[in-house]
Amino acid sequence: MEKIIYFAAPMFNLGDLSFNVFLNDKLEEKGFRTFFPQRDGFEFGGLTKELESYLQGDDILEAVKNIIWTLDVGVFIKNSDAVLARCDEPLDPGVDVELGVARFGYNKSIVGYRTDVRSPYITGKKTFGGMHTFPGMLMDEFINYFPDWKITGPGKLELAVNSLVNEIVPALRTSLKKIKPNVDSLVVSRIESVAQLLFEGMDVSYNSEGNVQRVAQRYAENIEDIRRVYDTEFI
């Protein structure tokens, strides 16, 4: 049975987006299935536009925030077998939160990888490659990888990424063999209740325009129930 990996990584620029696609494709070639947010998640603009048919003003901004959070935590991370986290500088706060949810909310296997030579916390390369130690303490496996910086010429980039993948794959398989007890979390159980309202019966892989429309409609229909969950002081 194929294992599902949640791909936790920054998505702030062309470098991030292109590297993520390259690495994700390689992992899927190795037989893993992934939840890949820049492919499977909702795009802010498209979701906002669809919600304008049902809501107005600040209600739209609130809905976008709640829907994306619920999809990320209550569907993607919940239904993954492991989380793969990119840990290059500057560390993405969103990834840090996802790691906390994955560990303390679901007790998922976590593998981190770092391709960055910077050490802003002066912790030394032997301590999680020089990054802040807190995210590293959540991980089952950690990979500190930096290739020859002269990645030029045909095939050099692919060779470098393949080398990284060849370290990631056994680390994922090792972490997935660990037997982890389930944890009960009031926080994630409430998020899951919202996920059921919004996404039940949907295939959220490669989220389509049809899914966006249905989620916007479901949110509007259940807005008071969702607010009761997210207005409670538990997040």
C-alpha positions as a Markdown table, in Angstrom:
| # | Residue | x | y | z |
|---|---|---|---|---|
| 1 | Met | 0.0 | 0.0 | 0.0 |
| 2 | Glu | 1.5 | 3.3 | -1.0 |
| 3 | Lys | 2.3 | 5.8 | 1.7 |
| 4 | Ile | 1.1 | 9.3 | 1.7 |
| 5 | Ile | 3.5 | 12.1 | 2.4 |
| 6 | Tyr | 2.6 | 15.7 | 3.3 |
| 7 | Phe | 5.0 | 18.0 | 1.5 |
| 8 | Ala | 5.7 | 20.9 | 3.9 |
| 9 | Ala | 7.7 | 23.6 | 2.3 |
| 10 | Pro | 7.7 | 27.4 | 1.6 |
| 11 | Met | 6.0 | 28.7 | -1.5 |
| 12 | Phe | 7.0 | 32.3 | -1.6 |
| 13 | Asn | 8.9 | 32.7 | -4.9 |
| 14 | Leu | 9.8 | 31.0 | -8.2 |
| 15 | Gly | 12.8 | 29.3 | -6.7 |
| 16 | Asp | 10.6 | 27.7 | -4.0 |
| 17 | Leu | 7.9 | 26.7 | -6.4 |
| 18 | Ser | 10.1 | 25.2 | -9.0 |
| 19 | Phe | 12.3 | 23.3 | -6.5 |
| 20 | Asn | 9.2 | 21.9 | -4.8 |
| 21 | Val | 7.8 | 20.6 | -8.1 |
| 22 | Phe | 11.1 | 19.0 | -9.0 |
| 23 | Leu | 11.4 | 17.3 | -5.7 |
| 24 | Asn | 7.8 | 16.2 | -5.5 |
| 25 | Asp | 7.9 | 14.6 | -8.9 |
| 26 | Lys | 11.0 | 12.6 | -7.9 |
| 27 | Leu | 9.2 | 11.4 | -4.7 |
| 28 | Glu | 6.2 | 10.3 | -6.7 |
| 29 | Glu | 8.5 | 8.5 | -9.1 |
| 30 | Lys | 9.8 | 6.5 | -6.1 |
| 31 | Gly | 6.3 | 5.3 | -5.3 |
| 32 | Phe | 5.1 | 7.7 | -2.7 |
| 33 | Arg | 1.8 | 9.5 | -3.0 |
| 34 | Thr | 1.9 | 13.2 | -1.8 |
| 35 | Phe | -0.3 | 15.9 | -0.6 |
| 36 | Phe | 1.3 | 18.7 | -2.4 |
| 37 | Pro | -0.2 | 22.1 | -1.3 |
| 38 | Gln | 0.8 | 24.1 | -4.4 |
| 39 | Arg | -1.0 | 21.5 | -6.5 |
| 40 | Asp | -3.7 | 20.2 | -4.2 |
| 41 | Gly | -4.5 | 23.2 | -2.1 |
| 42 | Phe | -6.8 | 26.2 | -2.8 |
| 43 | Glu | -5.4 | 29.3 | -4.3 |
| 44 | Phe | -6.2 | 32.5 | -2.3 |
| 45 | Gly | -7.5 | 34.5 | -5.3 |
| 46 | Gly | -9.7 | 31.8 | -6.7 |
| 47 | Leu | -11.2 | 30.9 | -3.4 |
| 48 | Thr | -11.8 | 34.6 | -2.6 |
| 49 | Lys | -13.6 | 35.1 | -5.9 |
| 50 | Glu | -15.8 | 32.1 | -5.4 |
| 51 | Leu | -16.7 | 33.1 | -1.8 |
| 52 | Glu | -17.9 | 36.5 | -3.1 |
| 53 | Ser | -21.0 | 34.8 | -4.4 |
| 54 | Tyr | -22.0 | 33.9 | -0.8 |
| 55 | Leu | -20.3 | 36.3 | 1.6 |
| 56 | Gln | -19.2 | 39.9 | 1.9 |
| 57 | Gly | -16.4 | 42.0 | 3.3 |
| 58 | Asp | -14.5 | 40.6 | 6.3 |
| 59 | Asp | -16.6 | 37.4 | 6.2 |
| 60 | Ile | -14.7 | 36.5 | 3.0 |
| 61 | Leu | -11.3 | 37.0 | 4.6 |
| 62 | Glu | -12.3 | 35.0 | 7.6 |
| 63 | Ala | -13.6 | 32.2 | 5.4 |
| 64 | Val | -10.4 | 32.0 | 3.3 |
| 65 | Lys | -8.3 | 31.7 | 6.5 |
| 66 | Asn | -10.6 | 29.1 | 8.0 |
| 67 | Ile | -10.9 | 27.0 | 4.8 |
| 68 | Ile | -7.2 | 26.8 | 4.0 |
| 69 | Trp | -6.3 | 26.0 | 7.7 |
| 70 | Thr | -9.0 | 23.3 | 7.8 |
| 71 | Leu | -7.8 | 21.7 | 4.6 |
| 72 | Asp | -4.2 | 21.8 | 5.7 |
| 73 | Val | -4.7 | 20.4 | 9.2 |
| 74 | Gly | -8.0 | 18.5 | 9.1 |
| 75 | Val | -7.4 | 16.8 | 5.7 |
| 76 | Phe | -3.8 | 16.9 | 4.4 |
| 77 | Ile | -1.9 | 16.3 | 7.6 |
| 78 | Lys | -4.5 | 14.1 | 9.2 |
| 79 | Asn | -4.6 | 11.7 | 6.2 |
| 80 | Ser | -0.8 | 11.6 | 5.6 |
| 81 | Asp | 1.4 | 8.9 | 6.9 |
| 82 | Ala | 4.4 | 11.2 | 7.3 |
| 83 | Val | 5.5 | 14.8 | 6.9 |
| 84 | Leu | 8.5 | 15.8 | 4.8 |
| 85 | Ala | 9.7 | 19.3 | 5.8 |
| 86 | Arg | 12.1 | 21.6 | 4.1 |
| 87 | Cys | 14.2 | 23.4 | 6.7 |
| 88 | Asp | 16.2 | 26.0 | 4.7 |
| 89 | Glu | 16.6 | 29.6 | 5.9 |
| 90 | Pro | 14.6 | 31.5 | 6.7 |
| 91 | Leu | 12.5 | 28.8 | 8.3 |
| 92 | Asp | 8.9 | 29.1 | 7.1 |
| 93 | Pro | 6.6 | 29.9 | 10.1 |
| 94 | Gly | 3.8 | 28.0 | 8.3 |
| 95 | Val | 6.0 | 24.8 | 8.1 |
| 96 | Asp | 6.9 | 25.2 | 11.8 |
| 97 | Val | 3.2 | 25.3 | 12.7 |
| 98 | Glu | 2.6 | 22.2 | 10.5 |
| 99 | Leu | 5.3 | 20.4 | 12.3 |
| 100 | Gly | 3.8 | 21.2 | 15.7 |
| 101 | Val | 0.4 | 20.0 | 14.6 |
| 102 | Ala | 1.8 | 16.8 | 13.0 |
| 103 | Arg | 3.7 | 15.9 | 16.1 |
| 104 | Phe | 1.5 | 17.0 | 19.0 |
| 105 | Gly | -1.9 | 16.8 | 17.3 |
| 106 | Tyr | -1.4 | 13.5 | 15.3 |
| 107 | Asn | 1.9 | 12.0 | 16.3 |
| 108 | Lys | 2.9 | 11.7 | 12.6 |
| 109 | Ser | 6.3 | 10.6 | 11.4 |
| 110 | Ile | 8.4 | 13.6 | 10.4 |
| 111 | Val | 11.5 | 13.8 | 8.2 |
| 112 | Gly | 13.3 | 17.1 | 7.8 |
| 113 | Tyr | 15.9 | 18.1 | 5.2 |
| 114 | Arg | 18.2 | 21.1 | 4.9 |
| 115 | Thr | 20.2 | 22.2 | 1.9 |
| 116 | Asp | 21.3 | 25.5 | 3.5 |
| 117 | Val | 24.8 | 26.3 | 4.7 |
| 118 | Arg | 23.7 | 29.3 | 6.8 |
| 119 | Ser | 23.8 | 28.9 | 10.6 |
| 120 | Pro | 22.0 | 32.0 | 12.1 |
| 121 | Tyr | 21.7 | 30.4 | 15.5 |
| 122 | Ile | 25.4 | 29.5 | 15.7 |
| 123 | Thr | 24.5 | 26.0 | 16.8 |
| 124 | Gly | 27.0 | 24.2 | 14.7 |
| 125 | Lys | 26.5 | 21.9 | 11.7 |
| 126 | Lys | 26.2 | 18.9 | 13.9 |
| 127 | Thr | 23.0 | 20.3 | 15.5 |
| 128 | Phe | 20.3 | 20.1 | 12.8 |
| 129 | Gly | 22.7 | 21.7 | 10.2 |
| 130 | Gly | 22.8 | 24.9 | 12.1 |
| 131 | Met | 19.1 | 25.7 | 12.2 |
| 132 | His | 17.0 | 26.6 | 15.3 |
| 133 | Thr | 16.8 | 23.4 | 17.4 |
| 134 | Phe | 13.1 | 23.6 | 18.2 |
| 135 | Pro | 11.8 | 22.3 | 14.9 |
| 136 | Gly | 14.5 | 19.7 | 14.7 |
| 137 | Met | 13.5 | 18.3 | 18.1 |
| 138 | Leu | 10.1 | 17.3 | 16.5 |
| 139 | Met | 11.6 | 15.2 | 13.8 |
| 140 | Asp | 12.2 | 11.4 | 13.6 |
| 141 | Glu | 14.9 | 11.8 | 10.9 |
| 142 | Phe | 16.9 | 14.8 | 9.8 |
| 143 | Ile | 19.0 | 15.2 | 6.6 |
| 144 | Asn | 21.7 | 17.8 | 6.2 |
| 145 | Tyr | 22.5 | 17.9 | 2.5 |
| 146 | Phe | 24.4 | 20.4 | 0.5 |
| 147 | Pro | 25.8 | 19.6 | -3.0 |
| 148 | Asp | 28.7 | 21.0 | -4.9 |
| 149 | Trp | 27.7 | 24.6 | -5.3 |
| 150 | Lys | 28.8 | 24.6 | -8.9 |
| 151 | Ile | 25.6 | 23.2 | -10.2 |
| 152 | Thr | 26.1 | 24.2 | -13.9 |
| 153 | Gly | 25.8 | 22.4 | -17.1 |
| 154 | Pro | 23.3 | 19.8 | -18.4 |
| 155 | Gly | 21.9 | 17.4 | -15.9 |
| 156 | Lys | 23.8 | 18.8 | -12.9 |
| 157 | Leu | 20.7 | 20.1 | -11.1 |
| 158 | Glu | 18.8 | 16.8 | -11.6 |
| 159 | Leu | 21.8 | 14.9 | -10.3 |
| 160 | Ala | 21.9 | 17.1 | -7.2 |
| 161 | Val | 18.2 | 16.6 | -6.6 |
| 162 | Asn | 18.4 | 12.9 | -7.2 |
| 163 | Ser | 21.2 | 12.7 | -4.6 |
| 164 | Leu | 19.0 | 14.4 | -2.1 |
| 165 | Val | 16.0 | 12.1 | -2.9 |
| 166 | Asn | 18.3 | 9.1 | -2.4 |
| 167 | Glu | 18.8 | 10.3 | 1.2 |
| 168 | Ile | 15.1 | 11.3 | 1.8 |
| 169 | Val | 13.6 | 8.0 | 0.6 |
| 170 | Pro | 15.3 | 5.7 | 3.1 |
| 171 | Ala | 14.8 | 8.3 | 5.9 |
| 172 | Leu | 11.0 | 8.3 | 5.1 |
| 173 | Arg | 10.9 | 4.5 | 5.1 |
| 174 | Thr | 12.7 | 4.3 | 8.4 |
| 175 | Ser | 10.4 | 6.8 | 10.1 |
| 176 | Leu | 7.3 | 5.0 | 8.7 |
| 177 | Lys | 8.4 | 1.8 | 10.3 |
| 178 | Lys | 8.2 | 3.3 | 13.8 |
| 179 | Ile | 5.0 | 2.3 | 15.7 |
| 180 | Lys | 3.5 | 5.5 | 17.1 |
| 181 | Pro | 0.7 | 5.6 | 19.6 |
| 182 | Asn | -2.4 | 7.6 | 18.6 |
| 183 | Val | -2.9 | 10.9 | 20.5 |
| 184 | Asp | -6.2 | 12.5 | 21.5 |
| 185 | Ser | -6.3 | 16.2 | 20.9 |
| 186 | Leu | -9.3 | 18.5 | 21.5 |
| 187 | Val | -7.8 | 21.0 | 19.0 |
| 188 | Val | -7.5 | 18.6 | 16.1 |
| 189 | Ser | -10.8 | 16.9 | 16.8 |
| 190 | Arg | -12.6 | 20.3 | 16.5 |
| 191 | Ile | -10.7 | 21.0 | 13.3 |
| 192 | Glu | -11.7 | 17.6 | 11.9 |
| 193 | Ser | -15.4 | 18.4 | 12.6 |
| 194 | Val | -15.1 | 21.5 | 10.4 |
| 195 | Ala | -13.2 | 19.4 | 7.7 |
| 196 | Gln | -16.1 | 17.0 | 7.7 |
| 197 | Leu | -18.6 | 19.8 | 7.1 |
| 198 | Leu | -16.5 | 21.3 | 4.2 |
| 199 | Phe | -14.8 | 18.4 | 2.5 |
| 200 | Glu | -16.8 | 15.2 | 3.1 |
| 201 | Gly | -17.1 | 13.1 | -0.1 |
| 202 | Met | -14.6 | 15.2 | -2.0 |
| 203 | Asp | -11.4 | 14.0 | -3.7 |
| 204 | Val | -9.1 | 16.8 | -2.6 |
| 205 | Ser | -6.1 | 15.7 | -4.7 |
| 206 | Tyr | -5.6 | 18.1 | -7.6 |
| 207 | Asn | -8.4 | 20.3 | -6.2 |
| 208 | Ser | -10.7 | 21.4 | -9.0 |
| 209 | Glu | -12.8 | 24.5 | -9.6 |
| 210 | Gly | -15.8 | 22.4 | -8.8 |
| 211 | Asn | -14.4 | 21.7 | -5.4 |
| 212 | Val | -13.7 | 25.4 | -4.8 |
| 213 | Gln | -17.4 | 26.2 | -5.6 |
| 214 | Arg | -18.7 | 23.4 | -3.4 |
| 215 | Val | -16.5 | 24.3 | -0.5 |
| 216 | Ala | -17.5 | 28.0 | -0.7 |
| 217 | Gln | -21.2 | 27.0 | -0.7 |
| 218 | Arg | -20.8 | 24.6 | 2.2 |
| 219 | Tyr | -18.9 | 27.2 | 4.2 |
| 220 | Ala | -21.7 | 29.7 | 3.7 |
| 221 | Glu | -24.3 | 27.1 | 4.6 |
| 222 | Asn | -22.4 | 26.2 | 7.8 |
| 223 | Ile | -20.9 | 29.5 | 8.7 |
| 224 | Glu | -22.3 | 29.7 | 12.2 |
| 225 | Asp | -21.3 | 26.2 | 13.2 |
| 226 | Ile | -17.8 | 26.8 | 11.9 |
| 227 | Arg | -17.6 | 30.1 | 13.7 |
| 228 | Arg | -18.6 | 28.4 | 17.0 |
| 229 | Val | -15.6 | 26.1 | 16.5 |
| 230 | Tyr | -13.0 | 28.7 | 15.6 |
| 231 | Asp | -14.2 | 31.4 | 17.9 |
| 232 | Thr | -13.6 | 29.1 | 20.9 |
| 233 | Glu | -10.4 | 29.9 | 22.6 |
| 234 | Phe | -8.5 | 26.7 | 21.8 |
| 235 | Ile | -6.2 | 27.8 | 18.9 |
